[in-house]
Amino acid sequence: MLLPDLELEKFLKFLPPKPYGIQADISRFFQQVVFSKPDGISAAITETMEQIEEDQRIPVIFDIDVSKVSSLQPDANTIPAYFKLLHDLKNEIFFENITEEAIVLWN
């Protein structure tokens, strides 16, 4: 995602905090959070920002990996339902952590 503005909070809700007592802008960051839900599904949320491009756009990666370790008997109903759970959680995380202004960038 290339953002047109240095005010990242206009687009992203999941941002690292700025260090206390430091009067400076963040020029790069990398953060990762992994959590597990009671149903056994895990999600790793990785977000990084690189140096500002020459055209002043901000390169940001917002990656969500969801998984569940389990033993299944593969059949026509089990596998699609399993992937739907993963897909729905990934979408929930994504859309809860970007702003409406970010959505407009893709439309």
Summary of the structure (lengths in Angstrom):
residues: 107
radius of gyration: 17.2
end to end distance: 13.1
largest distance: 57.2
contacts: 241
relative contact order: 0.23
helix: 27%
strand: 30%
